[in-house]
Amino acid sequence: MDTALAFQNFKNKYGYTIHPNSAKFKQWAANDFFSLTTLFPTVNKNEIHQIDLSTSTAFIGGIEEFNDLAFFQKKLEALQKRVPTKIIAGGYLEKRALYTSDIYKRECDNGFERRNIHLGLDFWLPENTPVHALLDGEVVCVTDDAYPKGYGGLLILKHQVADFHFYTLYGHNTVQSVQKHVIGSRIKKGTQIAVLANASENGDWVPHLHFEIMLSRLDYTDDFPGVAFESELAIWKSICPDPNLLFKL
């Protein structure tokens, strides 16, 4: 689905551009804490080292170096050796110049624009790292998002808390690990739900987990944007709150 259509449908439904449960989610999240050791128990690290992949990053040269997967992997491995007790992570609302596939592009009055505002957190961990459910949930999406720079194996869970619900998205997994789930099945907190994939099936990325929170799936059924157009940032920021509200890193 085109994000402009999803955006317009949301405005038509609610009449404004801030999700009605945005404040509720922040209040609920403020009273709880979720550990990275629940998400990645085999890694056994509960702190992150934040990495900058924005358009102004000094960590890597740009699109060419980022898409040179062997080069980028070596950069990450060298950094991991310097911070062995932390998970390399970051990226929420980061403006990136990394999304070169046409699935991130649309025409506009001034030519075209790209979806380049990152809506989740990336955890840069090795392939085959197990991913576990952060809290109890229901499987609502299982997809092989086999596009260049797509998600690869994608899983979305629905969580009911207090008087509202929200979703967590887990992208860039092996297809086999997510397709073992059945839509509508229940998942308990701490259950292994996926395994991180390599570039051959994760959308052609260096191995990592894209973790995202959504207060609505809008009209998407088998996908959901992981990056947004800057012109639509207010609505997407409202729908996809900062995962750090849970982790408090």
C-alpha positions as CSV (number, residue, x, y, z in Angstrom):
1,M,0.0,0.0,0.0
2,D,1.2,3.5,-0.8
3,T,2.0,5.4,2.4
4,A,0.1,8.5,1.2
5,L,-3.1,6.4,1.0
6,A,-2.5,4.9,4.4
7,F,-1.9,8.4,5.8
8,Q,-5.1,9.8,4.2
9,N,-7.2,6.8,5.4
10,F,-5.9,7.5,8.9
11,K,-6.9,11.2,8.7
12,N,-10.3,10.2,7.4
13,K,-10.9,7.8,10.2
14,Y,-9.7,9.9,13.1
15,G,-10.0,13.4,11.8
16,Y,-6.6,14.4,12.9
17,T,-3.0,13.3,12.6
18,I,-2.1,12.2,16.1
19,H,-3.0,8.6,17.1
20,P,-5.6,8.7,19.9
21,N,-3.6,6.1,21.9
22,S,-0.3,7.9,21.7
23,A,-0.5,9.4,25.2
24,K,-1.9,6.2,26.7
25,F,1.0,4.2,25.3
26,K,3.6,6.6,26.8
27,Q,1.9,6.6,30.2
28,W,1.7,2.8,30.2
29,A,5.3,2.4,29.1
30,A,6.5,4.8,31.8
31,N,5.4,2.4,34.4
32,D,7.1,-0.7,33.1
33,F,10.6,-1.8,32.0
34,F,11.6,-4.3,29.3
35,S,15.0,-5.8,29.2
36,L,17.1,-6.5,26.1
37,T,17.9,-9.8,27.7
38,T,14.3,-10.8,27.1
39,L,14.5,-9.9,23.4
40,F,18.0,-11.5,23.0
41,P,18.6,-13.9,25.9
42,T,21.5,-15.7,24.2
43,V,23.3,-12.4,23.8
44,N,23.0,-11.6,27.5
45,K,23.6,-7.9,27.1
46,N,21.3,-5.1,28.5
47,E,23.1,-2.0,27.3
48,I,23.5,-0.6,23.8
49,H,26.3,1.3,22.0
50,Q,24.5,3.8,19.8
51,I,25.6,3.9,16.2
52,D,24.9,6.9,13.9
53,L,23.8,6.0,10.3
54,S,22.2,9.4,9.6
55,T,23.0,11.4,6.5
56,S,25.7,13.2,8.5
57,T,27.3,10.1,10.0
58,A,31.1,9.9,10.4
59,F,30.9,6.1,11.0
60,I,30.6,5.2,7.4
61,G,31.1,7.0,4.1
62,G,27.7,6.8,2.5
63,I,25.5,4.7,0.3
64,E,28.3,3.0,-1.5
65,E,30.1,1.9,1.7
66,F,26.9,1.0,3.5
67,N,25.8,-1.2,0.6
68,D,29.3,-2.8,0.5
69,L,28.1,-5.5,2.9
70,A,31.5,-7.0,3.6
71,F,33.0,-3.6,4.3
72,F,30.1,-2.5,6.6
73,Q,30.2,-5.9,8.4
74,K,33.9,-5.4,9.1
75,K,33.2,-1.9,10.5
76,L,30.6,-3.3,12.8
77,E,32.8,-6.2,14.0
78,A,35.7,-3.8,14.8
79,L,33.3,-1.6,16.7
80,Q,31.9,-4.6,18.6
81,K,35.4,-5.6,19.7
82,R,35.7,-2.1,21.3
83,V,32.4,-2.4,23.1
84,P,32.1,-6.1,23.9
85,T,29.6,-5.8,26.7
86,K,27.0,-3.8,24.6
87,I,24.7,-4.3,21.7
88,I,25.3,-2.0,18.7
89,A,22.0,-0.3,18.1
90,G,20.1,2.9,17.2
91,G,18.3,4.6,14.5
92,Y,14.9,5.8,15.7
93,L,13.7,8.8,13.6
94,E,17.2,8.9,12.0
95,K,17.2,10.4,8.6
96,R,19.2,8.1,6.4
97,A,20.5,8.1,2.8
98,L,20.5,4.3,2.6
99,Y,17.2,3.4,1.0
100,T,18.1,3.0,-2.7
101,S,15.4,0.6,-3.7
102,D,12.4,1.9,-5.7
103,I,10.1,0.6,-3.0
104,Y,11.2,3.7,-1.0
105,K,10.6,6.2,-3.8
106,R,7.5,8.1,-5.1
107,E,6.9,11.0,-7.4
108,C,6.0,14.4,-6.1
109,D,5.6,18.0,-7.4
110,N,9.4,18.6,-7.2
111,G,10.4,15.3,-8.9
112,F,10.5,12.5,-6.3
113,E,11.0,11.9,-2.6
114,R,12.2,8.9,-0.7
115,R,11.1,7.3,2.6
116,N,14.2,7.9,4.6
117,I,13.1,8.6,8.3
118,H,13.7,5.3,10.2
119,L,10.8,4.3,12.4
120,G,12.3,1.6,14.5
121,L,15.4,0.5,16.3
122,D,18.1,-1.6,14.6
123,F,20.0,-4.1,16.7
124,W,23.2,-5.1,14.8
125,L,23.7,-8.7,15.8
126,P,25.1,-11.8,13.9
127,E,23.1,-14.0,11.7
128,N,21.4,-16.9,13.5
129,T,20.9,-14.8,16.7
130,P,17.6,-16.0,18.2
131,V,14.9,-13.4,18.8
132,H,12.4,-13.8,21.6
133,A,9.0,-12.2,22.3
134,L,9.2,-9.1,24.5
135,L,5.8,-9.7,26.0
136,D,2.7,-11.9,25.5
137,G,1.1,-11.4,22.1
138,E,-0.9,-12.7,19.1
139,V,0.6,-13.4,15.7
140,V,-1.0,-11.1,13.2
141,C,1.5,-11.1,10.3
142,V,3.9,-13.6,8.9
143,T,5.5,-12.6,5.6
144,D,8.5,-13.3,3.3
145,D,9.1,-9.7,2.3
146,A,11.5,-10.7,-0.5
147,Y,12.1,-7.3,-2.0
148,P,15.6,-5.7,-2.4
149,K,16.1,-3.8,0.8
150,G,12.9,-5.3,2.2
151,Y,12.4,-7.1,5.5
152,G,13.0,-10.6,4.5
153,G,11.3,-12.8,7.1
154,L,8.8,-10.5,8.9
155,L,6.7,-11.1,12.0
156,I,4.2,-8.8,13.7
157,L,2.7,-9.5,17.1
158,K,-0.4,-7.8,18.7
159,H,-0.3,-7.0,22.4
160,Q,-3.3,-6.1,24.6
161,V,-2.5,-3.9,27.6
162,A,-4.8,-1.9,29.8
163,D,-7.6,-0.6,27.6
164,F,-5.7,-0.5,24.3
165,H,-3.5,-2.6,22.1
166,F,-0.3,-2.1,20.1
167,Y,2.0,-4.1,17.8
168,T,5.6,-5.0,17.7
169,L,7.4,-5.7,14.4
170,Y,10.4,-8.0,13.9
171,G,12.1,-7.7,10.6
172,H,15.1,-9.3,8.7
173,N,14.7,-12.8,10.0
174,T,15.1,-16.1,8.3
175,V,11.9,-17.0,6.4
176,Q,11.7,-20.5,7.9
177,S,11.9,-19.1,11.5
178,V,8.9,-16.8,11.0
179,Q,6.8,-19.1,8.8
180,K,6.6,-21.6,11.6
181,H,4.0,-19.3,13.2
182,V,0.3,-19.4,12.4
183,I,-1.8,-16.3,12.2
184,G,-3.9,-16.0,15.4
185,S,-1.7,-18.2,17.5
186,R,-0.7,-16.9,21.0
187,I,2.9,-16.3,22.0
188,K,4.2,-16.1,25.5
189,K,6.7,-13.6,26.7
190,G,10.2,-15.0,26.3
191,T,9.3,-17.5,23.6
192,Q,11.8,-17.7,20.7
193,I,9.9,-16.3,17.7
194,A,12.6,-15.8,15.0
195,V,16.2,-16.1,14.0
196,L,18.2,-13.3,12.3
197,A,19.0,-14.0,8.7
198,N,21.9,-13.1,6.5
199,A,21.8,-10.9,3.3
200,S,20.6,-13.8,1.1
201,E,17.2,-13.7,2.7
202,N,16.9,-10.6,4.9
203,G,16.5,-8.1,2.1
204,D,20.2,-7.7,1.3
205,W,21.3,-6.1,4.6
206,V,24.1,-6.8,7.1
207,P,22.4,-9.0,9.7
208,H,20.3,-7.1,12.2
209,L,16.9,-6.9,13.8
210,H,14.6,-4.1,12.9
211,F,12.3,-3.7,15.9
212,E,9.3,-1.3,15.6
213,I,6.3,-0.4,17.7
214,M,3.0,0.5,16.0
215,L,-0.2,1.7,17.7
216,S,-2.1,0.9,14.5
217,R,-1.5,-1.3,11.4
218,L,-3.5,1.2,9.4
219,D,-4.8,-0.8,6.3
220,Y,-1.6,-2.9,5.9
221,T,-2.1,-6.7,6.1
222,D,1.2,-8.3,5.2
223,D,3.7,-5.5,5.6
224,F,4.2,-2.2,7.4
225,P,6.6,0.7,6.6
226,G,9.9,0.8,8.5
227,V,10.8,4.2,7.2
228,A,8.6,7.3,6.4
229,F,8.6,10.3,4.2
230,E,9.8,13.4,6.0
231,S,6.7,15.2,4.8
232,E,4.5,12.8,6.8
233,L,6.7,12.5,9.9
234,A,4.2,13.9,12.4
235,I,1.7,11.1,11.7
236,W,4.3,8.3,11.6
237,K,6.0,9.5,14.8
238,S,2.5,9.3,16.4
239,I,1.7,5.8,15.1
240,C,5.3,4.4,15.8
241,P,6.5,5.6,19.2
242,D,10.1,5.4,20.3
243,P,11.0,1.8,21.3
244,N,13.2,3.3,23.9
245,L,10.1,4.1,25.9
246,L,10.1,0.4,26.7
247,F,13.9,-0.3,27.0
248,K,14.8,3.0,28.7
249,L,18.3,2.7,27.4
